[in-house]
Amino acid sequence: MNKATLKKELTNLGIAVIGNYIRKTDIMDVLGVSFKVGCLTFDEAKKTLGEKESLKIGNNTWLIKTNKGYGIKYHNTTIIEILPHDLYSLDVKGWTTSTTKERINTLSPVRVAQDKGQWYIYPKGTWDKKTRIPWENGMIVNKDGDVVG
């Protein structure tokens, strides 16, 4: 099955397909197929929402419009805000759960891992402890996963 056919089939089943992002667990639950996930960009979020204010993209997870751009809202917390120029504001407001971490790892350009109770971010594609950065709520990263604010 090619990518376009897979997206069509998933959409027909009511699973949100956003750019190259499809929740891996949704696909495995429905089709038994794995799918490479990536980073949701500003343009993909804009195209996906169109005139809508929000769209459910996973269990308790919504793509929403925000004052500055678009957000990934998990339960009642906007954990990722996607800003123009593909900047990402990350803030979990204390909700350091495995599912929160999974949403950030799937939809942002960084990877989050926990070591002895402390969260760390790694730029996309690296797991080198020398390059990891301690998590701080409100940090801003660019599309390459570099902390810029």
MOGI-V509281 format. One record per residue. N is the residue number from 1. RES is the residue in one small letter. PSI is psi in whole degrees, -180 to 180 (NA if undefined). BURIAL is I if it has 16 or more other C-alpha atoms within 10 Angstrom, else O. Layout:
n=N res=RES psi=PSI burial=BURIAL
n=N res=RES psi=PSI burial=BURIAL
This chain:
n=1 res=m psi=129 burial=O
n=2 res=n psi=170 burial=O
n=3 res=k psi=-43 burial=O
n=4 res=a psi=-42 burial=O
n=5 res=t psi=-42 burial=O
n=6 res=l psi=-45 burial=I
n=7 res=k psi=-42 burial=I
n=8 res=k psi=-46 burial=O
n=9 res=e psi=-43 burial=O
n=10 res=l psi=-42 burial=I
n=11 res=t psi=-42 burial=O
n=12 res=n psi=-28 burial=O
n=13 res=l psi=0 burial=O
n=14 res=g psi=16 burial=O
n=15 res=i psi=127 burial=I
n=16 res=a psi=131 burial=I
n=17 res=v psi=115 burial=I
n=18 res=i psi=110 burial=I
n=19 res=g psi=-123 burial=I
n=20 res=n psi=9 burial=I
n=21 res=y psi=123 burial=I
n=22 res=i psi=130 burial=I
n=23 res=r psi=121 burial=I
n=24 res=k psi=-41 burial=I
n=25 res=t psi=-34 burial=O
n=26 res=d psi=-45 burial=I
n=27 res=i psi=-45 burial=I
n=28 res=m psi=-37 burial=O
n=29 res=d psi=-33 burial=O
n=30 res=v psi=-47 burial=O
n=31 res=l psi=-11 burial=O
n=32 res=g psi=26 burial=O
n=33 res=v psi=139 burial=O
n=34 res=s psi=153 burial=O
n=35 res=f psi=133 burial=I
n=36 res=k psi=129 burial=O
n=37 res=v psi=163 burial=O
n=38 res=g psi=-159 burial=I
n=39 res=c psi=128 burial=I
n=40 res=l psi=122 burial=I
n=41 res=t psi=167 burial=I
n=42 res=f psi=-47 burial=I
n=43 res=d psi=-39 burial=O
n=44 res=e psi=-42 burial=O
n=45 res=a psi=-44 burial=I
n=46 res=k psi=-47 burial=I
n=47 res=k psi=-40 burial=O
n=48 res=t psi=-46 burial=I
n=49 res=l psi=-35 burial=I
n=50 res=g psi=-122 burial=O
n=51 res=e psi=-5 burial=O
n=52 res=k psi=156 burial=O
n=53 res=e psi=-26 burial=O
n=54 res=s psi=161 burial=I
n=55 res=l psi=128 burial=O
n=56 res=k psi=127 burial=O
n=57 res=i psi=-1 burial=I
n=58 res=g psi=180 burial=I
n=59 res=n psi=117 burial=O
n=60 res=n psi=25 burial=O
n=61 res=t psi=131 burial=I
n=62 res=w psi=143 burial=I
n=63 res=l psi=125 burial=I
n=64 res=i psi=159 burial=I
n=65 res=k psi=142 burial=I
n=66 res=t psi=176 burial=O
n=67 res=n psi=-30 burial=O
n=68 res=k psi=-15 burial=O
n=69 res=g psi=-115 burial=I
n=70 res=y psi=157 burial=I
n=71 res=g psi=158 burial=I
n=72 res=i psi=115 burial=I
n=73 res=k psi=122 burial=I
n=74 res=y psi=120 burial=I
n=75 res=h psi=-115 burial=O
n=76 res=n psi=17 burial=O
n=77 res=t psi=127 burial=I
n=78 res=t psi=103 burial=I
n=79 res=i psi=-24 burial=I
n=80 res=i psi=129 burial=I
n=81 res=e psi=124 burial=I
n=82 res=i psi=114 burial=I
n=83 res=l psi=164 burial=I
n=84 res=p psi=156 burial=O
n=85 res=h psi=23 burial=O
n=86 res=d psi=49 burial=I
n=87 res=l psi=149 burial=I
n=88 res=y psi=123 burial=I
n=89 res=s psi=126 burial=I
n=90 res=l psi=124 burial=I
n=91 res=d psi=112 burial=I
n=92 res=v psi=-2 burial=I
n=93 res=k psi=41 burial=O
n=94 res=g psi=-8 burial=O
n=95 res=w psi=75 burial=O
n=96 res=t psi=64 burial=O
n=97 res=t psi=164 burial=O
n=98 res=s psi=-35 burial=O
n=99 res=t psi=-39 burial=O
n=100 res=t psi=-45 burial=I
n=101 res=k psi=-42 burial=I
n=102 res=e psi=-40 burial=O
n=103 res=r psi=-43 burial=I
n=104 res=i psi=-44 burial=I
n=105 res=n psi=-31 burial=I
n=106 res=t psi=-36 burial=I
n=107 res=l psi=-2 burial=I
n=108 res=s psi=170 burial=I
n=109 res=p psi=7 burial=I
n=110 res=v psi=165 burial=I
n=111 res=r psi=134 burial=I
n=112 res=v psi=135 burial=I
n=113 res=a psi=158 burial=I
n=114 res=q psi=137 burial=O
n=115 res=d psi=115 burial=O
n=116 res=k psi=43 burial=O
n=117 res=g psi=-9 burial=O
n=118 res=q psi=133 burial=O
n=119 res=w psi=145 burial=I
n=120 res=y psi=151 burial=I
n=121 res=i psi=147 burial=I
n=122 res=y psi=137 burial=I
n=123 res=p psi=152 burial=I
n=124 res=k psi=132 burial=I
n=125 res=g psi=1 burial=O
n=126 res=t psi=149 burial=O
n=127 res=w psi=28 burial=O
n=128 res=d psi=121 burial=O
n=129 res=k psi=-23 burial=O
n=130 res=k psi=-25 burial=O
n=131 res=t psi=-5 burial=O
n=132 res=r psi=153 burial=I
n=133 res=i psi=131 burial=O
n=134 res=p psi=140 burial=O
n=135 res=w psi=137 burial=I
n=136 res=e psi=128 burial=O
n=137 res=n psi=138 burial=O
n=138 res=g psi=-1 burial=I
n=139 res=m psi=150 burial=O
n=140 res=i psi=131 burial=I
n=141 res=v psi=155 burial=I
n=142 res=n psi=-178 burial=I
n=143 res=k psi=-17 burial=I
n=144 res=d psi=-2 burial=O
n=145 res=g psi=8 burial=I
n=146 res=d psi=136 burial=I
n=147 res=v psi=125 burial=I
n=148 res=v psi=-2 burial=O
n=149 res=g psi=NA burial=O
